[in-house]
Amino acid sequence: MDHDVTVFKSYPFKVGQKIRIEGSRRSGDWEVIGISDNKVSLRCPISKKEMSWARFCYFSEDKHMQWPSD
């Protein structure tokens, strides 16, 4: 029997990529500075704070917008 199914795929990050995370405790503007099989390292463009987290993002949409935000 067929069903409507939502499929999620892990996002294929690229070093140097500028991203915005919304709706999460990690919300904000980030630059990808490192990638491994299990972790992604990000840097805040304003505070320069660097964080490394288990890969957690899933693709939602591409937008042409100001980065970092005001």
Secondary structure, 3 states (H helix, E strand, C coil): CCCCCCCCCECCCCCCCEEEECCCCCCEEEEEEEECCCEEEEECCCCCCEEEEECCCECCCCCCCCCCCC
